[in-house]
Amino acid sequence: IRAYIRWNAAIMVHRAQRPGVGVGGHISTFASSAALYEVGFNHFFKGKDHQGGGDQIFFQGHASPGMYARAFLEGRLSEHQLDGFRQELSHSGGGLSSYPHPRLMPEFWEFPTVSMGLGPINSIYQARFNRYLHNRGIKDTSGQHVWAFLGDGEMDEPESVSALTLAARENLDNLTFVINCNLQRLDGPVRGNGKIIQELEALFTGAGWNVIKVVWGREWDPLFAMDKDGALVELMNKTPDGDFQTYKTESGAFVRENFFNRDPRTAAMVANWSDDDIWNLKRGGHDYQKLYAAYQSAMNHKGQPTVILAKTIKGWTLGSHFEGRNATHQMKKLKLEDL
C-alpha cells in the first residue's frame, strides 16, 4: 500500500505536465517524507470521531500529492479528481488545489500551510489555544495532539522559529514538529557546507524543546555496535551535508571509497561488506521502525513540545535522476527509465 501511494503521488504530478496542462507540482518532497506520514496515519493520528475531535495536523505544503494519493486509495477521491491536480477551475467537475487550502477544499483540508512558515507558527498557536480551552473548562482537548510536518529549508523562514520559546514556556507537550531533513531546498542544498540537523538540534534545545533525532536506519546498527572507539560517529560528525547528498547520487563503491575509506578503522568495519550492502544503508527517515519509536517517545514525553529531526533523501525511490539531485525539487516529469 505504501508503494502504491508513492506511485500514485508521483504519477499524479507527472500527468499534470501532459500537453495542454503543464501546471507544475512537486514529485520529490513526498517521496522523501512518505514514511513520516505513513507511520503517523497507521499508528498515531486520531481521526475526528475520536474523543475531543481528534488530532490536528499541519501537512507540509509540497507533500500534498501524497495526501491526495492516500485519499484516493481510501475511496475519498476519484481518479478523475487526481487528474485535476492544480486545475481547480479548468478541470471539469473541479480539480485539486496545489497545496493544503481550506477555502478551495473545505471538506478535505483543515489548515493552510503555504506560504512556507505558516505551518510552524500556526501549529504552535493551535496547541496553545487547545490548552487554553482545556484549562478554562470550555472543551476537553486532553485527547487531541497537534502535529506539524515541516521542511528543513522551511525552518529558515522567520515565522518558523519566531514562537519556539513560547511553545516551551507554555509546556505544550500536546505539540510535535516532524522536520523532514532531506538536505535540499527550492534552490539547492540547505546547508551544503554545514549540518542542518545539528543546527536545528541546537536551536530547539536552546528554545526549551525535547529533541529526537532519527538520522540513521537500522542497517547501520551493526556498524555502530562495532564502533568501540567512536571512529564512525566522528567521521559522520565531520562530514558536511553536501557530501552526504553527493553519496546518494553515486554508488556503494563510491561511498566505500569516499566515506568509509577516509579512516582505516571505518574501512575495516565494511571490509567484508559488498558494495550493495553499503548502498542499502538507509537514512533514519525511511526506517518505519525507527520512526515509530521516535513518535512513541514524543507521545510519552511530558512538559515540553517535541521536535523530531528525520534525515531523508529527496526523491527517494524515484530513481537515479531524482534521488539527491540538486535539481530534483524542480523536476516535474518522470522519464521512461525512471518509471
C-alpha positions in Angstrom: 0.0 0.0 0.0 2.8 2.4 0.8 4.4 1.8 -2.6 1.0 2.4 -4.3 0.7 5.7 -2.5 4.2 6.8 -3.6 3.5 5.7 -7.1 0.1 7.5 -7.4 1.6 10.7 -5.9 4.4 10.7 -8.5 2.2 9.8 -11.4 -0.4 12.5 -10.4 2.3 15.2 -10.7 3.7 13.6 -13.8 0.3 13.6 -15.5 -0.2 17.3 -14.5 2.5 18.1 -17.1 0.7 16.5 -20.1 0.3 18.6 -23.2 -2.2 21.4 -22.7 -1.9 21.3 -19.0 1.7 21.7 -17.7 0.7 23.2 -14.3 3.8 22.1 -12.3 3.9 20.3 -9.0 6.5 18.6 -6.7 7.4 14.9 -7.1 10.4 14.6 -4.8 9.1 16.1 -1.5 6.5 13.5 -0.7 8.9 10.8 -1.9 11.3 11.8 0.8 8.7 12.1 3.5 6.3 9.2 2.7 7.4 7.1 5.7 7.0 10.1 8.1 3.3 10.3 7.2 2.5 6.6 6.9 3.8 5.9 10.4 1.5 8.7 11.6 -1.5 7.6 9.6 -1.2 3.9 10.5 -0.3 4.2 14.2 -0.7 7.6 15.8 -3.1 10.1 14.2 -6.5 10.2 15.8 -9.5 10.9 13.5 -12.4 13.3 14.0 -14.6 10.6 15.6 -12.1 10.3 18.5 -13.0 11.8 21.9 -12.4 15.6 21.8 -12.3 15.8 18.0 -9.1 14.0 17.1 -5.7 15.3 16.2 -4.9 18.5 14.2 -2.3 18.0 11.5 -0.4 20.7 9.5 0.8 18.9 6.4 3.9 20.2 4.6 2.5 22.0 1.5 4.8 20.5 -1.1 3.8 17.0 0.1 0.1 17.4 -0.8 0.3 14.9 -3.7 0.9 12.2 -1.1 -2.2 13.1 0.9 -4.3 13.0 -2.3 -2.8 9.7 -3.3 -3.7 8.2 0.1 -7.2 9.6 -0.1 -7.7 8.0 -3.5 -6.8 4.6 -2.1 -9.3 5.2 0.7 -12.0 5.9 -1.8 -12.4 9.6 -0.8 -11.1 11.0 -4.1 -11.7 9.7 -7.6 -9.2 9.1 -10.4 -10.9 12.0 -12.3 -10.1 14.3 -9.4 -6.5 13.2 -9.2 -6.2 14.0 -12.9 -7.3 17.6 -12.0 -4.3 18.3 -9.7 -3.6 22.0 -9.7 -6.5 22.6 -12.0 -9.2 23.9 -9.6 -11.0 25.9 -12.3 -10.1 24.4 -15.6 -10.8 20.7 -14.8 -14.3 19.6 -15.4 -16.1 18.9 -12.1 -13.3 20.7 -10.2 -9.7 19.8 -9.5 -7.4 19.5 -6.5 -5.6 22.5 -5.0 -1.8 22.7 -5.3 -1.3 22.9 -1.5 -3.4 22.5 1.6 -6.2 25.1 1.0 -9.2 25.0 3.3 -11.1 27.7 1.3 -10.8 25.9 -2.0 -11.3 22.4 -0.5 -13.1 22.9 2.9 -14.2 19.2 3.1 -10.6 18.0 2.7 -8.0 20.4 4.2 -8.2 21.8 7.7 -5.2 24.1 7.8 -3.3 26.1 5.2 0.5 25.6 5.3 1.7 27.6 2.3 3.4 30.0 2.1 6.3 28.4 3.9 6.4 29.2 7.6 2.7 29.2 8.2 2.6 25.7 9.5 5.1 26.1 12.3 3.8 29.2 13.8 0.1 28.4 13.3 0.5 24.9 14.9 2.1 26.4 17.9 -0.8 28.8 18.5 -3.3 26.0 17.8 -1.7 23.9 20.5 -1.7 26.8 22.8 -5.3 27.6 22.1 -6.2 23.9 22.7 -4.5 24.2 26.1 -6.4 27.4 26.9 -9.8 25.8 26.0 -9.0 22.9 28.3 -7.7 24.9 31.2 -10.7 27.2 31.1 -13.1 24.3 31.1 -14.5 25.3 27.7 -13.6 22.0 25.9 -11.8 18.8 26.9 -8.8 18.8 24.5 -6.7 16.4 26.5 -7.1 13.7 23.8 -6.0 16.0 21.0 -2.5 16.3 19.6 -1.1 18.9 17.2 1.3 17.7 14.5 3.3 19.9 12.1 5.2 18.4 9.2 7.9 20.8 8.0 10.9 21.0 5.7 14.4 21.7 6.8 14.7 24.6 4.3 11.4 26.0 5.6 12.9 26.5 9.0 14.9 29.4 7.7 11.6 31.4 7.4 11.3 33.9 10.2 7.8 32.7 11.0 9.1 29.2 11.5 11.2 30.0 14.6 9.5 33.1 16.0 7.3 31.3 18.5 9.5 28.4 19.6 10.2 29.7 23.0 6.5 30.4 23.6 5.8 26.7 23.0 8.4 25.6 25.5 7.4 28.3 28.1 3.7 27.1 27.9 4.8 23.5 28.3 3.0 22.5 25.1 3.5 18.7 25.2 0.4 18.5 23.0 2.6 19.6 20.1 5.1 17.6 17.9 7.1 19.0 15.0 8.3 16.5 12.4 11.0 18.1 10.3 11.9 16.3 7.0 15.6 16.9 6.7 16.3 15.9 3.1 19.1 18.5 2.9 17.6 20.3 -0.1 15.5 23.3 -0.7 14.0 25.0 -3.7 17.3 26.4 -5.0 19.9 23.8 -3.8 21.4 22.5 -0.6 20.0 23.7 2.7 23.5 23.7 4.4 25.9 22.2 1.8 29.0 23.1 3.8 27.3 22.6 7.2 25.0 20.3 9.1 21.3 21.3 9.3 20.3 18.6 11.8 22.9 19.7 14.3 22.0 23.3 13.7 18.3 22.6 14.3 19.1 20.4 17.3 21.0 23.4 18.9 18.2 25.8 18.0 15.4 23.7 19.5 17.3 22.6 22.6 18.1 26.2 23.3 14.5 27.1 22.9 13.5 24.5 25.5 12.1 21.7 23.3 12.5 18.0 23.6 14.7 16.9 20.6 14.6 13.5 19.0 16.9 12.7 16.0 16.2 9.9 13.6 19.3 10.1 11.4 20.3 6.5 10.5 18.3 3.4 9.6 18.6 0.1 11.4 21.0 -1.2 8.7 23.7 1.0 10.4 23.1 -0.7 13.8 25.7 -3.5 13.4 28.3 -0.8 12.4 27.5 1.3 15.5 27.9 -1.9 17.6 31.4 -2.3 16.2 32.3 1.4 16.7 34.0 0.9 20.0 36.3 3.9 19.8 33.8 6.3 18.1 35.6 6.4 14.7 32.3 6.1 12.7 30.5 8.7 14.8 33.5 11.0 14.4 33.5 10.5 10.7 29.8 11.2 10.4 30.0 14.3 12.5 32.8 15.9 10.4 31.2 15.0 7.0 29.1 18.0 5.7 25.6 17.6 4.3 26.8 18.3 0.8 28.9 15.2 0.9 26.1 13.0 2.2 23.9 14.4 -0.6 26.6 13.5 -3.2 26.9 10.0 -1.9 23.3 9.2 -2.7 23.8 10.2 -6.3 26.7 7.8 -6.8 27.1 4.1 -5.8 28.1 1.8 -3.0 31.6 1.6 -4.3 31.8 5.5 -4.3 30.5 5.6 -0.7 33.1 3.0 0.4 36.0 4.9 -1.2 34.9 8.5 -0.3 33.4 7.9 3.1 34.4 4.7 4.9 38.0 4.7 3.4 38.7 8.1 4.9 39.6 6.3 8.1 41.3 2.9 8.3 39.1 2.0 11.3 35.8 2.6 9.4 37.2 1.0 6.3 37.8 -2.2 8.3 34.2 -2.2 9.5 32.9 -2.7 6.0 35.8 -4.7 4.6 33.6 -7.8 4.3 30.5 -5.9 3.1 29.6 -5.8 -0.6 29.1 -2.5 -2.4 25.4 -3.3 -2.5 25.3 -3.8 1.3 26.9 -0.3 1.7 24.4 1.2 -0.8 21.5 -0.2 1.1 22.4 1.7 4.3 19.3 3.8 4.8 18.6 7.2 6.3 16.6 7.2 9.5 13.6 9.0 8.0 13.0 6.0 5.7 13.0 3.4 8.6 9.5 2.7 9.8 10.6 1.0 13.0 12.9 3.9 14.0 10.2 6.4 13.2 7.6 4.5 15.2 10.0 4.5 18.2 10.5 8.3 17.8 6.8 9.1 17.5 6.0 6.9 20.6 8.8 8.6 22.6 7.3 12.0 21.6 3.8 10.9 22.7 5.2 9.7 26.1 7.2 12.9 26.8 5.6 15.4 29.2 6.2 19.0 30.0 7.8 20.1 26.7 6.9 20.2 23.0 8.9 17.7 20.9 10.7 18.1 17.6 11.7 15.0 15.5 14.5 15.6 13.1 14.4 12.9 10.5 17.1 12.6 7.9 15.8 11.6 4.4 16.8 11.6 0.8 14.9 14.0 -1.5 13.4 12.0 -4.4 13.8 8.6 -2.5 12.7 5.6 -4.6 12.3 7.7 -7.7 15.5 6.6 -9.4 18.9 7.9 -10.1 17.7 11.0 -12.0 15.9 12.2 -8.9 17.5 10.9 -5.7 19.7 13.6 -4.0 20.0 15.7 -7.2 20.1 19.5 -6.7 17.5 19.9 -9.5 15.1 17.4 -8.1 12.7 20.0 -6.5 12.2 21.5 -9.9 11.7 18.2 -11.7 8.1 17.6 -12.7 8.1 14.6 -15.0 9.4 11.0 -15.0 11.3 9.6 -17.9 10.7 6.0 -19.2 13.7 4.8 -17.3 12.5 6.3 -14.1 9.1 4.7 -14.5 
